[in-house]
Amino acid sequence: MDWQPILRYVTNTLIPVLLLAAAGLAVIRLVQSLIGKALQKSRLEHAAYRLIHSLTNAVLYLLLGLILASRLGIDVSGIVALASVLTLAVSLAVQNAIGNVIGGFTLLYTKPFKTDDFVEIAGNAGTVTEISMTYTKLVTPDNRTISIPNSAVTAGQIINYTALGKRRAEVTVFASYEAPVERVLSALLQAAKVPTALDDPAPFAAVKSYDSSAITYLLHVWSVSGDYWTTLCDVRKNVKAVFDREGIPMTYPHLNVHVAPRDNESK
């Protein structure tokens, strides 16, 4: 058996390919290390880190495989064409999922909110418990879990009530026209003195409108974002107690009907 062709193949083709493979794997590990350090400095959330790491690995190993196949004499043009067709077909089949992944990456990079923030997204309000690459999960105040596709999150309006650290509780109160305005405003400011209320910004009370049956007052009280619901409930409870103590009548929409006496009853 003539071993010379085999030796030439091993020497001229196989060994260089193996050396190239070893060098390629070393380069991939180096690139992964550099990307990992860059991602750690960027302070992206762990989900984004995993996504970028996985995509980078897939691309690098694919390129290395195509290079090695080409050096072995394999025609990779057909493989590239087939991969392109398959990629297009898969993209069309899972375009919604891809949109969610892109949306997840956008959220993790732009950071309009983070875990434990209280937000309102697409008409749903709740505390963010998870930001994955496909869904954002909220827990509502009545303990319901809502999973919103990330594509819908990025396409809609996002209201973050926690980002600035403070939140304003707003209480609307109806008081009788018989109660002096200044007295009502003073009583509202007394009602705002709850343990979780902030002094800066200070509580604010004002007349909102003069309605047919009552005067509408507005009370603003600021608190730390995490104390919002406690502050709101305590202030609402306080308003009734202070109004009762000060003798200020609270009213509600009503209609006074005066019936004129008949002629025979007036005689």
C-alpha positions as CSV (number, residue, x, y, z in Angstrom):
1,M,0.0,0.0,0.0
2,D,1.3,3.4,-1.0
3,W,1.4,5.5,2.2
4,Q,2.8,8.6,0.6
5,P,-0.5,10.2,-0.5
6,I,-1.9,9.6,3.0
7,L,1.3,11.1,4.6
8,R,1.1,14.1,2.2
9,Y,-2.6,14.6,3.2
10,V,-1.8,14.4,6.9
11,T,1.2,16.7,6.6
12,N,-0.1,19.2,4.2
13,T,-3.8,19.3,5.1
14,L,-4.8,17.5,8.3
15,I,-2.1,18.8,10.6
16,P,-2.5,22.5,9.5
17,V,-6.2,22.1,9.9
18,L,-5.8,20.8,13.5
19,L,-3.3,23.6,14.3
20,L,-5.8,26.1,12.8
21,A,-8.6,24.5,14.9
22,A,-6.5,24.8,18.1
23,A,-5.6,28.4,17.3
24,G,-9.2,29.2,16.5
25,L,-10.4,27.8,19.8
26,A,-7.8,29.8,21.6
27,V,-9.0,33.0,19.8
28,I,-12.6,32.2,20.7
29,R,-11.7,31.8,24.4
30,L,-9.8,35.1,24.2
31,V,-12.7,36.9,22.5
32,Q,-15.2,35.4,25.1
33,S,-13.0,36.6,27.9
34,L,-12.8,40.1,26.5
35,I,-16.5,40.3,25.8
36,G,-17.2,39.0,29.4
37,K,-15.1,41.7,30.9
38,A,-16.8,44.4,28.7
39,L,-20.2,43.1,29.7
40,Q,-19.3,43.2,33.4
41,K,-18.2,46.8,33.1
42,S,-21.5,47.7,31.3
43,R,-23.5,46.4,34.3
44,L,-26.1,44.7,32.1
45,E,-28.5,42.3,33.9
46,H,-27.6,38.6,33.9
47,A,-30.2,37.8,31.2
48,A,-28.6,40.2,28.7
49,Y,-25.1,38.8,29.6
50,R,-26.3,35.2,28.8
51,L,-27.9,36.2,25.6
52,I,-24.8,38.1,24.2
53,H,-22.6,35.2,25.4
54,S,-24.7,32.6,23.6
55,L,-25.0,34.5,20.4
56,T,-21.3,35.3,20.3
57,N,-20.4,31.6,20.9
58,A,-22.7,30.5,18.1
59,V,-21.3,33.0,15.6
60,L,-17.6,32.3,16.4
61,Y,-18.0,28.5,16.3
62,L,-19.9,28.7,13.0
63,L,-17.2,30.9,11.5
64,L,-14.5,28.5,12.7
65,G,-16.4,25.5,11.4
66,L,-16.7,27.1,7.9
67,I,-13.0,28.0,7.8
68,L,-12.0,24.5,8.8
69,A,-14.3,22.9,6.3
70,S,-12.9,25.2,3.5
71,R,-9.3,24.2,4.4
72,L,-10.3,20.5,4.2
73,G,-11.5,21.1,0.6
74,I,-15.2,21.1,1.4
75,D,-17.3,23.5,-0.7
76,V,-18.9,25.7,1.9
77,S,-20.9,27.9,-0.5
78,G,-23.7,25.4,-0.6
79,I,-23.7,25.2,3.2
80,V,-23.8,29.0,3.5
81,A,-26.7,29.2,1.0
82,L,-28.6,26.4,2.8
83,A,-27.9,28.1,6.2
84,S,-29.2,31.4,4.8
85,V,-32.5,29.8,3.6
86,L,-32.9,27.9,6.9
87,T,-32.3,31.1,8.8
88,L,-34.9,33.0,6.7
89,A,-37.4,30.2,7.2
90,V,-36.8,30.1,10.9
91,S,-37.0,33.9,11.2
92,L,-40.4,34.0,9.5
93,A,-41.7,31.2,11.7
94,V,-40.5,32.7,15.0
95,Q,-40.6,36.4,14.2
96,N,-42.7,37.1,17.2
97,A,-40.3,35.3,19.5
98,I,-37.4,37.1,17.8
99,G,-39.2,40.4,18.4
100,N,-39.6,39.6,22.0
101,V,-35.9,38.7,22.3
102,I,-34.9,42.0,20.6
103,G,-37.3,43.8,22.9
104,G,-35.8,42.1,25.9
105,F,-32.3,43.1,24.9
106,T,-33.5,46.7,24.3
107,L,-35.0,46.8,27.8
108,L,-31.9,45.4,29.5
109,Y,-29.7,47.9,27.7
110,T,-31.8,51.0,28.0
111,K,-33.1,50.1,31.5
112,P,-36.4,52.0,31.7
113,F,-37.1,50.0,34.8
114,K,-35.5,47.3,36.9
115,T,-36.6,44.5,39.2
116,D,-38.7,45.7,42.2
117,D,-39.8,48.9,40.4
118,F,-43.5,49.7,40.4
119,V,-44.5,50.5,36.8
120,E,-47.4,50.8,34.5
121,I,-47.1,49.0,31.1
122,A,-49.8,48.7,28.5
123,G,-52.4,49.6,31.0
124,N,-51.1,47.1,33.6
125,A,-49.7,48.3,36.9
126,G,-47.5,46.3,39.2
127,T,-44.1,45.5,40.6
128,V,-41.5,44.1,38.2
129,T,-40.4,40.7,39.4
130,E,-38.6,39.4,36.3
131,I,-37.1,40.8,33.1
132,S,-36.4,37.8,30.9
133,M,-35.4,37.8,27.2
134,T,-39.0,37.2,26.1
135,Y,-41.4,38.4,28.8
136,T,-41.5,41.0,31.6
137,K,-43.4,39.8,34.7
138,L,-45.4,42.1,37.0
139,V,-47.1,41.4,40.3
140,T,-50.2,43.6,40.8
141,P,-51.2,45.0,44.2
142,D,-53.9,42.3,44.4
143,N,-51.2,39.6,43.9
144,R,-51.8,38.7,40.2
145,T,-48.8,37.8,38.0
146,I,-49.0,39.4,34.5
147,S,-46.5,38.4,31.8
148,I,-46.2,41.0,29.0
149,P,-44.3,40.2,25.8
150,N,-41.2,42.4,25.6
151,S,-42.2,43.5,22.1
152,A,-45.3,45.0,23.5
153,V,-43.4,46.6,26.4
154,T,-41.0,48.4,24.1
155,A,-43.8,49.4,21.7
156,G,-45.9,50.9,24.5
157,Q,-45.7,53.7,27.1
158,I,-43.8,52.8,30.2
159,I,-44.6,54.7,33.4
160,N,-42.0,54.2,36.2
161,Y,-43.3,55.3,39.6
162,T,-40.2,54.2,41.5
163,A,-37.3,55.5,39.4
164,L,-37.1,58.9,41.2
165,G,-37.4,57.5,44.7
166,K,-40.4,59.6,45.7
167,R,-44.1,59.3,44.8
168,R,-47.0,61.7,45.4
169,A,-50.2,60.4,47.0
170,E,-53.3,62.4,45.8
171,V,-56.5,62.5,47.9
172,T,-59.7,64.2,46.7
173,V,-62.1,65.4,49.4
174,F,-65.6,66.9,49.1
175,A,-66.6,69.4,51.9
176,S,-69.7,71.4,52.5
177,Y,-70.0,75.0,51.4
178,E,-70.9,75.8,55.0
179,A,-67.3,75.0,56.1
180,P,-64.8,77.9,55.8
181,V,-62.3,77.2,53.1
182,E,-59.2,78.0,55.2
183,R,-60.5,75.8,58.0
184,V,-60.8,72.9,55.6
185,L,-57.4,73.4,54.1
186,S,-55.9,73.5,57.6
187,A,-57.7,70.2,58.5
188,L,-56.3,68.6,55.3
189,L,-52.8,69.5,56.2
190,Q,-53.3,68.1,59.7
191,A,-54.5,64.8,58.1
192,A,-51.4,64.7,56.0
193,K,-49.2,64.2,59.1
194,V,-48.7,60.5,58.9
195,P,-45.4,58.7,59.8
196,T,-44.5,57.9,56.2
197,A,-45.1,61.3,54.8
198,L,-42.1,63.4,53.7
199,D,-41.5,67.0,54.8
200,D,-39.7,67.8,51.6
201,P,-41.7,68.2,49.4
202,A,-44.2,69.5,52.0
203,P,-47.9,68.4,51.9
204,F,-50.0,70.7,49.8
205,A,-53.8,71.4,50.0
206,A,-55.9,73.5,47.6
207,V,-59.4,74.1,46.3
208,K,-59.9,72.1,43.1
209,S,-63.3,73.2,42.0
210,Y,-66.6,74.6,43.2
211,D,-69.3,72.0,42.3
212,S,-73.0,72.0,42.6
213,S,-73.3,70.2,45.9
214,A,-69.9,70.7,47.5
215,I,-66.4,72.2,47.2
216,T,-63.8,69.8,45.9
217,Y,-60.4,69.9,47.7
218,L,-57.1,68.3,46.7
219,L,-54.4,67.1,49.0
220,H,-50.9,66.1,47.9
221,V,-48.6,64.1,50.2
222,W,-45.2,62.9,49.2
223,S,-43.5,59.7,50.4
224,V,-40.8,57.2,49.5
225,S,-41.9,55.1,46.6
226,G,-42.1,52.0,48.7
227,D,-44.4,53.7,51.3
228,Y,-46.9,55.0,48.7
229,W,-49.8,52.7,49.4
230,T,-49.3,53.0,53.2
231,T,-49.2,56.8,53.0
232,L,-52.3,57.0,50.8
233,C,-54.4,54.7,53.0
234,D,-53.3,56.4,56.2
235,V,-54.0,59.9,54.9
236,R,-57.5,58.9,53.6
237,K,-58.3,57.4,57.1
238,N,-56.9,60.5,58.8
239,V,-59.0,62.9,56.7
240,K,-62.3,61.5,58.2
241,A,-60.9,61.5,61.7
242,V,-59.7,65.1,61.5
243,F,-62.9,66.4,59.8
244,D,-65.0,64.7,62.6
245,R,-62.8,66.3,65.3
246,E,-63.0,69.7,63.6
247,G,-66.7,69.5,62.9
248,I,-66.3,69.8,59.2
249,P,-69.1,68.2,57.3
250,M,-68.2,66.0,54.4
251,T,-70.8,65.9,51.7
252,Y,-71.6,64.0,48.5
253,P,-73.5,64.8,45.3
254,H,-77.1,65.5,46.1
255,L,-80.1,67.5,45.0
256,N,-82.3,69.6,47.2
257,V,-86.0,69.6,46.1
258,H,-88.3,72.3,47.5
259,V,-92.0,71.6,47.0
260,A,-94.3,74.6,47.0
261,P,-97.5,74.3,49.0
262,R,-100.8,74.0,47.1
263,D,-103.2,77.0,47.2
264,N,-105.8,75.2,49.4
265,E,-103.0,74.2,51.9
266,S,-101.7,77.7,52.2
267,K,-105.1,79.1,53.2
